[in-house]
Amino acid sequence: MSVDNDADVRCFIAVDIPARQQQELWRQCRLWRQRFDAFRWGNPSQYHLTVAFLGNQPQTLLATLAEQLAPVVARLAASGVVADQLELFPARRPHVVAARLVPTAALNRLYRRVNEVCTACGIEVPQPSRSFHPHITVARFHRHSFHETVAPLKLDLTIPLTAVKLFAGELTPDGAVHRVVERFLLHRG
């Protein structure tokens, strides 16, 4: 099968969530999965923490981005982050169920540096109108709106931040399918 190297691909950069923590997050979401049928629950193997959504980019640019990103990520320290609650996200007009992550200096630094590299590679990274709100999307609404008021569900999960991945994605009728283009390890010092 031949690949069109000039074709645009939908891509993003995300923190790798280890399989053990993906499964534990799925387990801790059980009460909401049983209670709400308005949500389409994602496959735990697809859980990730997006640090830069790049939109559609030429496939040829991904190699350059990976080359520039590798040394920057390697200089950033591995750390951990806590998922403390399950909530509807964003707060105004929510459209997903997310595990909220407690922001840390290390996570904010990773977010900032990854976005700087993307900009330096000529990628116009959409800048959020607000500050970075780290979260892991675990479900999407079946319908465009969900009008029920729901109290957050307490979570207790520590997620090690040890690697970042460059993903290419494809939207399908069953949801997004992600493939890893490149994996970058954070510094373990």
N, C-alpha and C positions, 0 to 999 in steps of 0.2 A: 504494500500500500504506500503510495507516495504522499508526502506532506508538502503542502504549499507553504514555503517559508515566508512568503510575504503576507499570508492571510492574518487578519486580526484575530486575537484570542482574548477572551474575557479573563482578566487575571487579577490576583490580589496577593498580598504578603500577609502571612499569619503565623502566630505562635503555634507550634506543634503541641497538641494535648496528648500525653501518653495514653495508651489504651486502657490502662488500669483506672485512670482518672475519668476517661470517657465513660466507662462502664459504671463507675461509682456515681457520676453525675446523673446518668440514666436512672440508676436505682433511686437516688434521692428525689427525682422528679415524679416518682410513682403516684403519689397522691393526686397531683394535678392531672396526670395521664388518665387516671381513673375517673376524675371528676368532670373534666372538660372535653367535650367532643368537637368544640369549635376550633381546635388546634390540630394541625398536621405535624406530628412529632417527627423530628429528623432522626436519621440513623446516627447512633453515637460515634461511629467511625468517621463521620463527617464533621464532628465538633471541632471548632478551632476559634482562635481569638484573632480577628482581623486587625492588623495594625496599619495597613494601607490598601484601599481599594483602588485599583488602577484602571478599571473600565476596560474597554477594548484597546489592545495595543498590538502593533505588528510583531509577529512571532520572532522576527530577526532581532528585535530590541531586547528580548528576554535574555539572550546570552550576555549582552553588554551589561544589563542590569545585574545579572547574577555575578559577573566578574567584579563589578563595583561594590556590590552588597557584601560579598564574602569577607573581605578584610575588616569592614566596619562592624559587622555582627560578631566576628571573632574577638574583637577588642571589648565587647560589652559583656558584663558579668552575668553568668547564670544566676538565677534567683528563684523565688517562689511567689505565688500570688494566691490569695484566698477568695473562693467563691462563697459569698455569705448569704445570698438570697436569690430566689427565683421570683421574677417579676414580669409584668407586661412592659414592653419597651418599644419606642421611647415613651416617656410619661404622657406627653401630649399626643393624642391620636396613635396609640400603640398598634403595631402590626406583627409583632413577634413576642414570643416568650423567651426570656433571656436569663442566664445565670449572671448576676452582677458580680464583678470582680472588684475587690478593694484596691484602689490605685496605690501604686508604690513609686518611689523615685526611680527605681530601676526600670519599671514598666514604662513610665513616662519618657525616660531617656531613650529606650528602645523605639518607642513610637516616633519620637522626634528625629532620631538619627536615620531610621528607615525612610521616613518621608523626605528628609534632606537628600538622601542618595537618589531617590526617585526623581526629585526635582532636578538634581544635577545631571541626570540621564535624559532630561528633556521630557519627562512625563509630567503632565499637569495633574497633580494629585488633587482631587476635590477636597477643598478645605472645609471642614465642618464649621457651621456657624457658632458652635459652642465648643467647649473643651472636650478632650478625649474622654469617652465613657466606656471603659473596658468591659466587655461582656462576651458571653458565648451564647449564640442563638441556638436554642434547643427545639423550638417549634415555631411555626408560622400559622397565622389565622387562615382557616378555610374560607371565611368570608372576609370582605374588605373591612368590616367593622365588627367590633366586639363591645357590647354596651354594658356588660356586667362589671361591677366594681369588685375587684379581687384583692384581698390582702396578700402581700408577699409571703412566700414560703421560705422559712429559714433553711439555709444550707450550711453544711460544715465540710468544706473540701479544700485542701491545699493542693495546688497544681504547680509542679516544678516547671520553670521556664528554662529549658536547656537548648532548644533549637527553634529556628524560624524556617518556614518553607515558602517558596515562591510557587503559587498554584496557578494553573490554567483551569478554567471552568467552562462548563457548557450547561445551558438551561434546557431541561427536558420537561415534558408534561408531568413527570413524577418528581420534579425538583432538580436542584443543581447537582451536577456530577463534577467532582474536582479531581484533577490529577496533579501530582507533584512534579514540578519542573526541576527544582533544585532544593536542597536542604542545606542549611547553614547552622553550625554549632555555635552556641554562646560560649564564652570563655569560662572555664572552670579553674578558678585560681585559688 
